[in-house]
Amino acid sequence: MSVQNDELEVWIDQDLCTGDGICAQYAPEVFELDIDGLAYVKDADDELLQDKGATTRVPLELLAEVRDSAKECPGDCIHVRRVADKVEVYGPDAE
């Protein structure tokens, strides 16, 4: 699947997050564990986005790390989708 030319965004379903922190290990520029022990996405200014369903753009240079985070997440809670049509390309709802 070629998603290299599409803008992607990522979000985390905190209801499913197990707090393992694998995502933050793979891509600390995009993911961070908060004081509640759950993972959240960060915006381009490194600000933690704590609103339910908050999304952030996936920097192209971090695509592999974000993809691996979604694949390795034990909670299956990381969703990576195309911005244009909201189709999930990595994560539990990817086809």
PDB file of N, CA, C and O in Angstrom:
ATOM      1  N   MET A   1       0.846  -1.173   0.000  1.00  0.00           N
ATOM      2  CA  MET A   1       0.000   0.000   0.000  1.00  0.00           C
ATOM      3  C   MET A   1       0.889   1.232   0.000  1.00  0.00           C
ATOM      4  O   MET A   1       1.793   1.349   0.827  1.00  0.00           O
ATOM      5  N   SER A   2       0.642   2.130  -0.903  1.00  0.00           N
ATOM      6  CA  SER A   2       1.438   3.348  -0.986  1.00  0.00           C
ATOM      7  C   SER A   2       0.671   4.507  -0.385  1.00  0.00           C
ATOM      8  O   SER A   2      -0.347   4.947  -0.919  1.00  0.00           O
ATOM      9  N   VAL A   3       1.183   4.996   0.744  1.00  0.00           N
ATOM     10  CA  VAL A   3       0.556   6.150   1.385  1.00  0.00           C
ATOM     11  C   VAL A   3       1.548   7.299   1.467  1.00  0.00           C
ATOM     12  O   VAL A   3       1.286   8.310   2.119  1.00  0.00           O
ATOM     13  N   GLN A   4       2.677   7.142   0.811  1.00  0.00           N
ATOM     14  CA  GLN A   4       3.752   8.121   0.916  1.00  0.00           C
ATOM     15  C   GLN A   4       3.321   9.522   0.479  1.00  0.00           C
ATOM     16  O   GLN A   4       3.793  10.506   1.048  1.00  0.00           O
ATOM     17  N   ASN A   5       2.445   9.634  -0.507  1.00  0.00           N
ATOM     18  CA  ASN A   5       2.086  10.940  -1.036  1.00  0.00           C
ATOM     19  C   ASN A   5       0.848  11.542  -0.378  1.00  0.00           C
ATOM     20  O   ASN A   5       0.504  12.693  -0.646  1.00  0.00           O
ATOM     21  N   ASP A   6       0.190  10.790   0.462  1.00  0.00           N
ATOM     22  CA  ASP A   6      -1.010  11.285   1.127  1.00  0.00           C
ATOM     23  C   ASP A   6      -0.647  11.861   2.494  1.00  0.00           C
ATOM     24  O   ASP A   6       0.229  11.344   3.188  1.00  0.00           O
ATOM     25  N   GLU A   7      -1.329  12.932   2.865  1.00  0.00           N
ATOM     26  CA  GLU A   7      -1.139  13.445   4.213  1.00  0.00           C
ATOM     27  C   GLU A   7      -1.886  12.519   5.166  1.00  0.00           C
ATOM     28  O   GLU A   7      -3.025  12.125   4.916  1.00  0.00           O
ATOM     29  N   LEU A   8      -1.216  12.187   6.257  1.00  0.00           N
ATOM     30  CA  LEU A   8      -1.802  11.275   7.231  1.00  0.00           C
ATOM     31  C   LEU A   8      -1.944  11.966   8.574  1.00  0.00           C
ATOM     32  O   LEU A   8      -1.209  12.898   8.901  1.00  0.00           O
ATOM     33  N   GLU A   9      -2.918  11.478   9.348  1.00  0.00           N
ATOM     34  CA  GLU A   9      -3.085  11.933  10.715  1.00  0.00           C
ATOM     35  C   GLU A   9      -3.203  10.702  11.597  1.00  0.00           C
ATOM     36  O   GLU A   9      -3.527   9.611  11.128  1.00  0.00           O
ATOM     37  N   VAL A  10      -2.935  10.894  12.880  1.00  0.00           N
ATOM     38  CA  VAL A  10      -2.994   9.781  13.823  1.00  0.00           C
ATOM     39  C   VAL A  10      -3.769  10.221  15.052  1.00  0.00           C
ATOM     40  O   VAL A  10      -3.712  11.381  15.460  1.00  0.00           O
ATOM     41  N   TRP A  11      -4.490   9.280  15.630  1.00  0.00           N
ATOM     42  CA  TRP A  11      -5.173   9.515  16.890  1.00  0.00           C
ATOM     43  C   TRP A  11      -5.136   8.240  17.709  1.00  0.00           C
ATOM     44  O   TRP A  11      -4.922   7.150  17.178  1.00  0.00           O
ATOM     45  N   ILE A  12      -5.348   8.390  19.009  1.00  0.00           N
ATOM     46  CA  ILE A  12      -5.315   7.265  19.943  1.00  0.00           C
ATOM     47  C   ILE A  12      -6.658   7.165  20.642  1.00  0.00           C
ATOM     48  O   ILE A  12      -7.204   8.166  21.107  1.00  0.00           O
ATOM     49  N   ASP A  13      -7.187   5.948  20.713  1.00  0.00           N
ATOM     50  CA  ASP A  13      -8.399   5.688  21.475  1.00  0.00           C
ATOM     51  C   ASP A  13      -7.971   5.372  22.913  1.00  0.00           C
ATOM     52  O   ASP A  13      -7.585   4.242  23.212  1.00  0.00           O
ATOM     53  N   GLN A  14      -8.039   6.359  23.792  1.00  0.00           N
ATOM     54  CA  GLN A  14      -7.583   6.170  25.171  1.00  0.00           C
ATOM     55  C   GLN A  14      -8.392   5.114  25.920  1.00  0.00           C
ATOM     56  O   GLN A  14      -7.901   4.547  26.895  1.00  0.00           O
ATOM     57  N   ASP A  15      -9.629   4.839  25.480  1.00  0.00           N
ATOM     58  CA  ASP A  15     -10.431   3.798  26.135  1.00  0.00           C
ATOM     59  C   ASP A  15      -9.794   2.424  25.973  1.00  0.00           C
ATOM     60  O   ASP A  15     -10.053   1.524  26.772  1.00  0.00           O
ATOM     61  N   LEU A  16      -8.968   2.254  24.951  1.00  0.00           N
ATOM     62  CA  LEU A  16      -8.309   0.969  24.691  1.00  0.00           C
ATOM     63  C   LEU A  16      -6.827   0.970  25.057  1.00  0.00           C
ATOM     64  O   LEU A  16      -6.187  -0.082  25.053  1.00  0.00           O
ATOM     65  N   CYS A  17      -6.280   2.140  25.371  1.00  0.00           N
ATOM     66  CA  CYS A  17      -4.845   2.260  25.654  1.00  0.00           C
ATOM     67  C   CYS A  17      -4.490   1.479  26.913  1.00  0.00           C
ATOM     68  O   CYS A  17      -5.154   1.594  27.943  1.00  0.00           O
ATOM     69  N   THR A  18      -3.420   0.676  26.807  1.00  0.00           N
ATOM     70  CA  THR A  18      -2.950  -0.117  27.945  1.00  0.00           C
ATOM     71  C   THR A  18      -1.819   0.570  28.701  1.00  0.00           C
ATOM     72  O   THR A  18      -1.386   0.084  29.746  1.00  0.00           O
ATOM     73  N   GLY A  19      -1.339   1.692  28.183  1.00  0.00           N
ATOM     74  CA  GLY A  19      -0.296   2.449  28.865  1.00  0.00           C
ATOM     75  C   GLY A  19       1.082   1.827  28.802  1.00  0.00           C
ATOM     76  O   GLY A  19       1.951   2.164  29.606  1.00  0.00           O
ATOM     77  N   ASP A  20       1.297   0.916  27.852  1.00  0.00           N
ATOM     78  CA  ASP A  20       2.611   0.268  27.722  1.00  0.00           C
ATOM     79  C   ASP A  20       3.705   1.229  27.280  1.00  0.00           C
ATOM     80  O   ASP A  20       4.875   1.027  27.605  1.00  0.00           O
ATOM     81  N   GLY A  21       3.340   2.263  26.550  1.00  0.00           N
ATOM     82  CA  GLY A  21       4.317   3.258  26.127  1.00  0.00           C
ATOM     83  C   GLY A  21       5.151   2.878  24.926  1.00  0.00           C
ATOM     84  O   GLY A  21       6.131   3.553  24.612  1.00  0.00           O
ATOM     85  N   ILE A  22       4.778   1.809  24.251  1.00  0.00           N
ATOM     86  CA  ILE A  22       5.530   1.385  23.067  1.00  0.00           C
ATOM     87  C   ILE A  22       5.526   2.494  22.014  1.00  0.00           C
ATOM     88  O   ILE A  22       6.538   2.740  21.357  1.00  0.00           O
ATOM     89  N   CYS A  23       4.388   3.154  21.863  1.00  0.00           N
ATOM     90  CA  CYS A  23       4.293   4.219  20.866  1.00  0.00           C
ATOM     91  C   CYS A  23       5.274   5.350  21.164  1.00  0.00           C
ATOM     92  O   CYS A  23       5.925   5.872  20.259  1.00  0.00           O
ATOM     93  N   ALA A  24       5.373   5.721  22.433  1.00  0.00           N
ATOM     94  CA  ALA A  24       6.285   6.804  22.822  1.00  0.00           C
ATOM     95  C   ALA A  24       7.743   6.388  22.640  1.00  0.00           C
ATOM     96  O   ALA A  24       8.609   7.236  22.425  1.00  0.00           O
ATOM     97  N   GLN A  25       8.016   5.096  22.726  1.00  0.00           N
ATOM     98  CA  GLN A  25       9.376   4.620  22.475  1.00  0.00           C
ATOM     99  C   GLN A  25       9.704   4.695  20.988  1.00  0.00           C
ATOM    100  O   GLN A  25      10.804   5.099  20.611  1.00  0.00           O
ATOM    101  N   TYR A  26       8.758   4.310  20.152  1.00  0.00           N
ATOM    102  CA  TYR A  26       8.964   4.338  18.698  1.00  0.00           C
ATOM    103  C   TYR A  26       9.013   5.766  18.155  1.00  0.00           C
ATOM    104  O   TYR A  26       9.890   6.098  17.357  1.00  0.00           O
ATOM    105  N   ALA A  27       8.073   6.610  18.587  1.00  0.00           N
ATOM    106  CA  ALA A  27       7.940   7.951  18.009  1.00  0.00           C
ATOM    107  C   ALA A  27       7.644   8.985  19.104  1.00  0.00           C
ATOM    108  O   ALA A  27       6.516   9.468  19.208  1.00  0.00           O
ATOM    109  N   PRO A  28       8.639   9.321  19.913  1.00  0.00           N
ATOM    110  CA  PRO A  28       8.417  10.284  21.000  1.00  0.00           C
ATOM    111  C   PRO A  28       8.053  11.679  20.508  1.00  0.00           C
ATOM    112  O   PRO A  28       7.549  12.498  21.275  1.00  0.00           O
ATOM    113  N   GLU A  29       8.308  11.950  19.228  1.00  0.00           N
ATOM    114  CA  GLU A  29       7.930  13.249  18.664  1.00  0.00           C
ATOM    115  C   GLU A  29       6.417  13.343  18.439  1.00  0.00           C
ATOM    116  O   GLU A  29       5.869  14.437  18.302  1.00  0.00           O
ATOM    117  N   VAL A  30       5.752  12.183  18.404  1.00  0.00           N
ATOM    118  CA  VAL A  30       4.323  12.132  18.082  1.00  0.00           C
ATOM    119  C   VAL A  30       3.477  11.676  19.271  1.00  0.00           C
ATOM    120  O   VAL A  30       2.346  12.133  19.436  1.00  0.00           O
ATOM    121  N   PHE A  31       4.016  10.778  20.098  1.00  0.00           N
ATOM    122  CA  PHE A  31       3.257  10.188  21.202  1.00  0.00           C
ATOM    123  C   PHE A  31       3.923  10.484  22.544  1.00  0.00           C
ATOM    124  O   PHE A  31       5.142  10.629  22.640  1.00  0.00           O
ATOM    125  N   GLU A  32       3.084  10.570  23.576  1.00  0.00           N
ATOM    126  CA  GLU A  32       3.604  10.777  24.929  1.00  0.00           C
ATOM    127  C   GLU A  32       2.622  10.199  25.932  1.00  0.00           C
ATOM    128  O   GLU A  32       1.408  10.287  25.751  1.00  0.00           O
ATOM    129  N   LEU A  33       3.162   9.603  26.999  1.00  0.00           N
ATOM    130  CA  LEU A  33       2.319   9.151  28.093  1.00  0.00           C
ATOM    131  C   LEU A  33       2.074  10.329  29.019  1.00  0.00           C
ATOM    132  O   LEU A  33       2.994  11.080  29.340  1.00  0.00           O
ATOM    133  N   ASP A  34       0.828  10.486  29.446  1.00  0.00           N
ATOM    134  CA  ASP A  34       0.484  11.572  30.362  1.00  0.00           C
ATOM    135  C   ASP A  34       0.485  11.046  31.791  1.00  0.00           C
ATOM    136  O   ASP A  34       0.724   9.862  32.028  1.00  0.00           O
ATOM    137  N   ILE A  35       0.219  11.928  32.728  1.00  0.00           N
ATOM    138  CA  ILE A  35       0.217  11.573  34.144  1.00  0.00           C
ATOM    139  C   ILE A  35      -0.819  10.493  34.451  1.00  0.00           C
ATOM    140  O   ILE A  35      -0.670   9.757  35.427  1.00  0.00           O
ATOM    141  N   ASP A  36      -1.860  10.389  33.635  1.00  0.00           N
ATOM    142  CA  ASP A  36      -2.888   9.362  33.848  1.00  0.00           C
ATOM    143  C   ASP A  36      -2.437   7.984  33.366  1.00  0.00           C
ATOM    144  O   ASP A  36      -3.178   7.009  33.499  1.00  0.00           O
ATOM    145  N   GLY A  37      -1.215   7.895  32.800  1.00  0.00           N
ATOM    146  CA  GLY A  37      -0.672   6.616  32.355  1.00  0.00           C
ATOM    147  C   GLY A  37      -1.103   6.208  30.961  1.00  0.00           C
ATOM    148  O   GLY A  37      -0.761   5.118  30.503  1.00  0.00           O
ATOM    149  N   LEU A  38      -1.853   7.071  30.275  1.00  0.00           N
ATOM    150  CA  LEU A  38      -2.327   6.765  28.927  1.00  0.00           C
ATOM    151  C   LEU A  38      -1.547   7.567  27.893  1.00  0.00           C
ATOM    152  O   LEU A  38      -0.990   8.623  28.195  1.00  0.00           O
ATOM    153  N   ALA A  39      -1.518   7.050  26.676  1.00  0.00           N
ATOM    154  CA  ALA A  39      -0.803   7.716  25.594  1.00  0.00           C
ATOM    155  C   ALA A  39      -1.713   8.710  24.878  1.00  0.00           C
ATOM    156  O   ALA A  39      -2.919   8.503  24.743  1.00  0.00           O
ATOM    157  N   TYR A  40      -1.093   9.791  24.429  1.00  0.00           N
ATOM    158  CA  TYR A  40      -1.777  10.842  23.673  1.00  0.00           C
ATOM    159  C   TYR A  40      -0.873  11.261  22.523  1.00  0.00           C
ATOM    160  O   TYR A  40       0.334  11.021  22.549  1.00  0.00           O
ATOM    161  N   VAL A  41      -1.468  11.888  21.514  1.00  0.00           N
ATOM    162  CA  VAL A  41      -0.674  12.440  20.423  1.00  0.00           C
ATOM    163  C   VAL A  41      -0.269  13.865  20.772  1.00  0.00           C
ATOM    164  O   VAL A  41      -0.886  14.522  21.611  1.00  0.00           O
ATOM    165  N   LYS A  42       0.794  14.327  20.102  1.00  0.00           N
ATOM    166  CA  LYS A  42       1.284  15.687  20.294  1.00  0.00           C
ATOM    167  C   LYS A  42       1.222  16.420  18.954  1.00  0.00           C
ATOM    168  O   LYS A  42       1.346  15.814  17.890  1.00  0.00           O
ATOM    169  N   ASP A  43       1.029  17.726  19.032  1.00  0.00           N
ATOM    170  CA  ASP A  43       0.999  18.504  17.802  1.00  0.00           C
ATOM    171  C   ASP A  43       2.410  18.895  17.388  1.00  0.00           C
ATOM    172  O   ASP A  43       3.380  18.527  18.050  1.00  0.00           O
ATOM    173  N   ALA A  44       2.523  19.630  16.308  1.00  0.00           N
ATOM    174  CA  ALA A  44       3.831  20.013  15.764  1.00  0.00           C
ATOM    175  C   ALA A  44       4.621  20.883  16.730  1.00  0.00           C
ATOM    176  O   ALA A  44       5.844  20.974  16.625  1.00  0.00           O
ATOM    177  N   ASP A  45       3.927  21.528  17.680  1.00  0.00           N
ATOM    178  CA  ASP A  45       4.597  22.367  18.678  1.00  0.00           C
ATOM    179  C   ASP A  45       4.917  21.600  19.950  1.00  0.00           C
ATOM    180  O   ASP A  45       5.274  22.203  20.962  1.00  0.00           O
ATOM    181  N   ASP A  46       4.792  20.268  19.912  1.00  0.00           N
ATOM    182  CA  ASP A  46       5.111  19.386  21.032  1.00  0.00           C
ATOM    183  C   ASP A  46       4.099  19.493  22.176  1.00  0.00           C
ATOM    184  O   ASP A  46       4.396  19.121  23.311  1.00  0.00           O
ATOM    185  N   GLU A  47       2.901  20.004  21.871  1.00  0.00           N
ATOM    186  CA  GLU A  47       1.859  20.134  22.889  1.00  0.00           C
ATOM    187  C   GLU A  47       1.011  18.872  22.914  1.00  0.00           C
ATOM    188  O   GLU A  47       0.572  18.385  21.873  1.00  0.00           O
ATOM    189  N   LEU A  48       0.784  18.346  24.120  1.00  0.00           N
ATOM    190  CA  LEU A  48      -0.034  17.157  24.297  1.00  0.00           C
ATOM    191  C   LEU A  48      -1.494  17.485  24.004  1.00  0.00           C
ATOM    192  O   LEU A  48      -2.035  18.455  24.534  1.00  0.00           O
ATOM    193  N   LEU A  49      -2.127  16.675  23.163  1.00  0.00           N
ATOM    194  CA  LEU A  49      -3.525  16.883  22.787  1.00  0.00           C
ATOM    195  C   LEU A  49      -4.385  15.886  23.556  1.00  0.00           C
ATOM    196  O   LEU A  49      -4.412  14.698  23.232  1.00  0.00           O
ATOM    197  N   GLN A  50      -5.080  16.372  24.567  1.00  0.00           N
ATOM    198  CA  GLN A  50      -5.799  15.480  25.478  1.00  0.00           C
ATOM    199  C   GLN A  50      -7.288  15.363  25.204  1.00  0.00           C
ATOM    200  O   GLN A  50      -7.981  14.628  25.909  1.00  0.00           O
ATOM    201  N   ASP A  51      -7.799  16.064  24.202  1.00  0.00           N
ATOM    202  CA  ASP A  51      -9.213  15.932  23.872  1.00  0.00           C
ATOM    203  C   ASP A  51      -9.471  14.565  23.246  1.00  0.00           C
ATOM    204  O   ASP A  51      -8.650  14.058  22.482  1.00  0.00           O
ATOM    205  N   LYS A  52     -10.610  13.977  23.575  1.00  0.00           N
ATOM    206  CA  LYS A  52     -10.967  12.670  23.026  1.00  0.00           C
ATOM    207  C   LYS A  52     -10.999  12.742  21.496  1.00  0.00           C
ATOM    208  O   LYS A  52     -11.652  13.614  20.925  1.00  0.00           O
ATOM    209  N   GLY A  53     -10.297  11.831  20.847  1.00  0.00           N
ATOM    210  CA  GLY A  53     -10.270  11.786  19.387  1.00  0.00           C
ATOM    211  C   GLY A  53      -9.368  12.816  18.732  1.00  0.00           C
ATOM    212  O   GLY A  53      -9.403  12.985  17.514  1.00  0.00           O
ATOM    213  N   ALA A  54      -8.553  13.512  19.535  1.00  0.00           N
ATOM    214  CA  ALA A  54      -7.653  14.525  18.969  1.00  0.00           C
ATOM    215  C   ALA A  54      -6.687  13.875  17.983  1.00  0.00           C
ATOM    216  O   ALA A  54      -6.154  12.794  18.231  1.00  0.00           O
ATOM    217  N   THR A  55      -6.475  14.557  16.860  1.00  0.00           N
ATOM    218  CA  THR A  55      -5.578  14.040  15.835  1.00  0.00           C
ATOM    219  C   THR A  55      -4.402  14.983  15.639  1.00  0.00           C
ATOM    220  O   THR A  55      -4.471  16.170  15.957  1.00  0.00           O
ATOM    221  N   THR A  56      -3.330  14.429  15.113  1.00  0.00           N
ATOM    222  CA  THR A  56      -2.180  15.230  14.726  1.00  0.00           C
ATOM    223  C   THR A  56      -1.650  14.686  13.417  1.00  0.00           C
ATOM    224  O   THR A  56      -1.814  13.503  13.118  1.00  0.00           O
ATOM    225  N   ARG A  57      -1.020  15.536  12.640  1.00  0.00           N
ATOM    226  CA  ARG A  57      -0.445  15.110  11.362  1.00  0.00           C
ATOM    227  C   ARG A  57       0.752  14.208  11.621  1.00  0.00           C
ATOM    228  O   ARG A  57       1.469  14.367  12.609  1.00  0.00           O
ATOM    229  N   VAL A  58       0.953  13.258  10.714  1.00  0.00           N
ATOM    230  CA  VAL A  58       2.103  12.361  10.782  1.00  0.00           C
ATOM    231  C   VAL A  58       3.187  12.945   9.889  1.00  0.00           C
ATOM    232  O   VAL A  58       3.022  12.987   8.670  1.00  0.00           O
ATOM    233  N   PRO A  59       4.302  13.399  10.478  1.00  0.00           N
ATOM    234  CA  PRO A  59       5.405  13.887   9.642  1.00  0.00           C
ATOM    235  C   PRO A  59       5.928  12.745   8.766  1.00  0.00           C
ATOM    236  O   PRO A  59       6.137  11.634   9.253  1.00  0.00           O
ATOM    237  N   LEU A  60       6.136  13.014   7.489  1.00  0.00           N
ATOM    238  CA  LEU A  60       6.567  11.982   6.561  1.00  0.00           C
ATOM    239  C   LEU A  60       7.820  11.258   7.043  1.00  0.00           C
ATOM    240  O   LEU A  60       7.948  10.046   6.870  1.00  0.00           O
ATOM    241  N   GLU A  61       8.746  12.004   7.648  1.00  0.00           N
ATOM    242  CA  GLU A  61       9.986  11.373   8.104  1.00  0.00           C
ATOM    243  C   GLU A  61       9.775  10.432   9.299  1.00  0.00           C
ATOM    244  O   GLU A  61      10.673   9.667   9.650  1.00  0.00           O
ATOM    245  N   LEU A  62       8.598  10.487   9.919  1.00  0.00           N
ATOM    246  CA  LEU A  62       8.290   9.610  11.056  1.00  0.00           C
ATOM    247  C   LEU A  62       7.237   8.563  10.711  1.00  0.00           C
ATOM    248  O   LEU A  62       6.743   7.867  11.598  1.00  0.00           O
ATOM    249  N   LEU A  63       6.892   8.445   9.442  1.00  0.00           N
ATOM    250  CA  LEU A  63       5.843   7.516   9.035  1.00  0.00           C
ATOM    251  C   LEU A  63       6.151   6.085   9.460  1.00  0.00           C
ATOM    252  O   LEU A  63       5.268   5.400   9.977  1.00  0.00           O
ATOM    253  N   ALA A  64       7.362   5.624   9.260  1.00  0.00           N
ATOM    254  CA  ALA A  64       7.713   4.242   9.622  1.00  0.00           C
ATOM    255  C   ALA A  64       7.554   4.013  11.122  1.00  0.00           C
ATOM    256  O   ALA A  64       7.057   2.967  11.539  1.00  0.00           O
ATOM    257  N   GLU A  65       7.974   4.985  11.935  1.00  0.00           N
ATOM    258  CA  GLU A  65       7.874   4.844  13.383  1.00  0.00           C
ATOM    259  C   GLU A  65       6.420   4.838  13.849  1.00  0.00           C
ATOM    260  O   GLU A  65       6.043   4.066  14.731  1.00  0.00           O
ATOM    261  N   VAL A  66       5.609   5.706  13.248  1.00  0.00           N
ATOM    262  CA  VAL A  66       4.194   5.767  13.610  1.00  0.00           C
ATOM    263  C   VAL A  66       3.481   4.491  13.162  1.00  0.00           C
ATOM    264  O   VAL A  66       2.657   3.945  13.896  1.00  0.00           O
ATOM    265  N   ARG A  67       3.802   4.017  11.954  1.00  0.00           N
ATOM    266  CA  ARG A  67       3.226   2.762  11.460  1.00  0.00           C
ATOM    267  C   ARG A  67       3.592   1.599  12.389  1.00  0.00           C
ATOM    268  O   ARG A  67       2.735   0.786  12.736  1.00  0.00           O
ATOM    269  N   ASP A  68       4.861   1.523  12.787  1.00  0.00           N
ATOM    270  CA  ASP A  68       5.290   0.452  13.681  1.00  0.00           C
ATOM    271  C   ASP A  68       4.612   0.563  15.041  1.00  0.00           C
ATOM    272  O   ASP A  68       4.298  -0.452  15.662  1.00  0.00           O
ATOM    273  N   SER A  69       4.384   1.784  15.506  1.00  0.00           N
ATOM    274  CA  SER A  69       3.670   1.973  16.767  1.00  0.00           C
ATOM    275  C   SER A  69       2.275   1.386  16.683  1.00  0.00           C
ATOM    276  O   SER A  69       1.827   0.696  17.598  1.00  0.00           O
ATOM    277  N   ALA A  70       1.586   1.661  15.578  1.00  0.00           N
ATOM    278  CA  ALA A  70       0.227   1.132  15.393  1.00  0.00           C
ATOM    279  C   ALA A  70       0.237  -0.384  15.309  1.00  0.00           C
ATOM    280  O   ALA A  70      -0.649  -1.043  15.853  1.00  0.00           O
ATOM    281  N   LYS A  71       1.231  -0.942  14.633  1.00  0.00           N
ATOM    282  CA  LYS A  71       1.303  -2.398  14.476  1.00  0.00           C
ATOM    283  C   LYS A  71       1.633  -3.103  15.789  1.00  0.00           C
ATOM    284  O   LYS A  71       1.106  -4.181  16.065  1.00  0.00           O
ATOM    285  N   GLU A  72       2.494  -2.503  16.592  1.00  0.00           N
ATOM    286  CA  GLU A  72       2.977  -3.153  17.817  1.00  0.00           C
ATOM    287  C   GLU A  72       2.146  -2.837  19.061  1.00  0.00           C
ATOM    288  O   GLU A  72       2.352  -3.452  20.107  1.00  0.00           O
ATOM    289  N   CYS A  73       1.233  -1.909  18.968  1.00  0.00           N
ATOM    290  CA  CYS A  73       0.445  -1.479  20.122  1.00  0.00           C
ATOM    291  C   CYS A  73      -0.374  -2.647  20.680  1.00  0.00           C
ATOM    292  O   CYS A  73      -1.196  -3.217  19.962  1.00  0.00           O
ATOM    293  N   PRO A  74      -0.161  -3.014  21.956  1.00  0.00           N
ATOM    294  CA  PRO A  74      -0.917  -4.139  22.521  1.00  0.00           C
ATOM    295  C   PRO A  74      -2.401  -3.831  22.714  1.00  0.00           C
ATOM    296  O   PRO A  74      -3.217  -4.748  22.800  1.00  0.00           O
ATOM    297  N   GLY A  75      -2.753  -2.551  22.782  1.00  0.00           N
ATOM    298  CA  GLY A  75      -4.155  -2.179  22.951  1.00  0.00           C
ATOM    299  C   GLY A  75      -4.896  -1.967  21.647  1.00  0.00           C
ATOM    300  O   GLY A  75      -6.099  -1.707  21.651  1.00  0.00           O
ATOM    301  N   ASP A  76      -4.183  -2.078  20.518  1.00  0.00           N
ATOM    302  CA  ASP A  76      -4.794  -1.804  19.202  1.00  0.00           C
ATOM    303  C   ASP A  76      -5.585  -0.501  19.226  1.00  0.00           C
ATOM    304  O   ASP A  76      -6.734  -0.450  18.786  1.00  0.00           O
ATOM    305  N   CYS A  77      -4.952   0.555  19.748  1.00  0.00           N
ATOM    306  CA  CYS A  77      -5.681   1.810  19.927  1.00  0.00           C
ATOM    307  C   CYS A  77      -5.147   2.953  19.078  1.00  0.00           C
ATOM    308  O   CYS A  77      -5.654   4.071  19.166  1.00  0.00           O
ATOM    309  N   ILE A  78      -4.133   2.698  18.258  1.00  0.00           N
ATOM    310  CA  ILE A  78      -3.542   3.752  17.427  1.00  0.00           C
ATOM    311  C   ILE A  78      -4.117   3.650  16.019  1.00  0.00           C
ATOM    312  O   ILE A  78      -4.056   2.600  15.379  1.00  0.00           O
ATOM    313  N   HIS A  79      -4.675   4.759  15.555  1.00  0.00           N
ATOM    314  CA  HIS A  79      -5.330   4.815  14.255  1.00  0.00           C
ATOM    315  C   HIS A  79      -4.618   5.835  13.374  1.00  0.00           C
ATOM    316  O   HIS A  79      -4.505   7.005  13.739  1.00  0.00           O
ATOM    317  N   VAL A  80      -4.137   5.389  12.212  1.00  0.00           N
ATOM    318  CA  VAL A  80      -3.491   6.274  11.240  1.00  0.00           C
ATOM    319  C   VAL A  80      -4.374   6.290  10.001  1.00  0.00           C
ATOM    320  O   VAL A  80      -4.668   5.247   9.416  1.00  0.00           O
ATOM    321  N   ARG A  81      -4.791   7.483   9.614  1.00  0.00           N
ATOM    322  CA  ARG A  81      -5.702   7.585   8.475  1.00  0.00           C
ATOM    323  C   ARG A  81      -5.303   8.733   7.564  1.00  0.00           C
ATOM    324  O   ARG A  81      -4.603   9.663   7.963  1.00  0.00           O
ATOM    325  N   ARG A  82      -5.778   8.635   6.314  1.00  0.00           N
ATOM    326  CA  ARG A  82      -5.554   9.711   5.358  1.00  0.00           C
ATOM    327  C   ARG A  82      -6.403  10.908   5.755  1.00  0.00           C
ATOM    328  O   ARG A  82      -7.561  10.759   6.148  1.00  0.00           O
ATOM    329  N   VAL A  83      -5.827  12.082   5.651  1.00  0.00           N
ATOM    330  CA  VAL A  83      -6.548  13.305   5.995  1.00  0.00           C
ATOM    331  C   VAL A  83      -7.697  13.537   5.007  1.00  0.00           C
ATOM    332  O   VAL A  83      -8.797  13.921   5.406  1.00  0.00           O
ATOM    333  N   ALA A  84      -7.435  13.304   3.730  1.00  0.00           N
ATOM    334  CA  ALA A  84      -8.397  13.651   2.685  1.00  0.00           C
ATOM    335  C   ALA A  84      -9.728  12.917   2.811  1.00  0.00           C
ATOM    336  O   ALA A  84     -10.787  13.531   2.683  1.00  0.00           O
ATOM    337  N   ASP A  85      -9.684  11.600   3.063  1.00  0.00           N
ATOM    338  CA  ASP A  85     -10.931  10.831   3.067  1.00  0.00           C
ATOM    339  C   ASP A  85     -11.177  10.060   4.364  1.00  0.00           C
ATOM    340  O   ASP A  85     -12.152   9.316   4.470  1.00  0.00           O
ATOM    341  N   LYS A  86     -10.298  10.235   5.343  1.00  0.00           N
ATOM    342  CA  LYS A  86     -10.440   9.604   6.674  1.00  0.00           C
ATOM    343  C   LYS A  86     -10.384   8.073   6.622  1.00  0.00           C
ATOM    344  O   LYS A  86     -10.854   7.410   7.546  1.00  0.00           O
ATOM    345  N   VAL A  87      -9.819   7.511   5.562  1.00  0.00           N
ATOM    346  CA  VAL A  87      -9.674   6.059   5.468  1.00  0.00           C
ATOM    347  C   VAL A  87      -8.452   5.639   6.280  1.00  0.00           C
ATOM    348  O   VAL A  87      -7.359   6.177   6.104  1.00  0.00           O
ATOM    349  N   GLU A  88      -8.654   4.674   7.166  1.00  0.00           N
ATOM    350  CA  GLU A  88      -7.557   4.200   8.015  1.00  0.00           C
ATOM    351  C   GLU A  88      -6.609   3.322   7.194  1.00  0.00           C
ATOM    352  O   GLU A  88      -7.032   2.395   6.504  1.00  0.00           O
ATOM    353  N   VAL A  89      -5.318   3.642   7.291  1.00  0.00           N
ATOM    354  CA  VAL A  89      -4.313   2.899   6.537  1.00  0.00           C
ATOM    355  C   VAL A  89      -3.452   2.010   7.442  1.00  0.00           C
ATOM    356  O   VAL A  89      -2.887   1.019   6.980  1.00  0.00           O
ATOM    357  N   TYR A  90      -3.355   2.356   8.706  1.00  0.00           N
ATOM    358  CA  TYR A  90      -2.665   1.531   9.702  1.00  0.00           C
ATOM    359  C   TYR A  90      -3.491   1.573  10.974  1.00  0.00           C
ATOM    360  O   TYR A  90      -4.055   2.610  11.325  1.00  0.00           O
ATOM    361  N   GLY A  91      -3.558   0.459  11.652  1.00  0.00           N
ATOM    362  CA  GLY A  91      -4.315   0.392  12.897  1.00  0.00           C
ATOM    363  C   GLY A  91      -5.383  -0.683  12.822  1.00  0.00           C
ATOM    364  O   GLY A  91      -5.483  -1.394  11.822  1.00  0.00           O
ATOM    365  N   PRO A  92      -6.186  -0.806  13.877  1.00  0.00           N
ATOM    366  CA  PRO A  92      -7.149  -1.917  13.964  1.00  0.00           C
ATOM    367  C   PRO A  92      -8.257  -1.863  12.915  1.00  0.00           C
ATOM    368  O   PRO A  92      -8.854  -2.894  12.604  1.00  0.00           O
ATOM    369  N   ASP A  93      -8.544  -0.689  12.364  1.00  0.00           N
ATOM    370  CA  ASP A  93      -9.620  -0.594  11.374  1.00  0.00           C
ATOM    371  C   ASP A  93      -9.111  -0.521   9.932  1.00  0.00           C
ATOM    372  O   ASP A  93      -9.891  -0.284   9.010  1.00  0.00           O
ATOM    373  N   ALA A  94      -7.809  -0.721   9.737  1.00  0.00           N
ATOM    374  CA  ALA A  94      -7.236  -0.684   8.390  1.00  0.00           C
ATOM    375  C   ALA A  94      -7.670  -1.904   7.608  1.00  0.00           C
ATOM    376  O   ALA A  94      -7.793  -3.002   8.152  1.00  0.00           O
ATOM    377  N   GLU A  95      -7.901  -1.695   6.316  1.00  0.00           N
ATOM    378  CA  GLU A  95      -8.340  -2.820   5.473  1.00  0.00           C
ATOM    379  C   GLU A  95      -7.149  -3.582   4.954  1.00  0.00           C
ATOM    380  O   GLU A  95      -7.313  -4.562   4.227  1.00  0.00           O
TER     381      GLU A  95
END
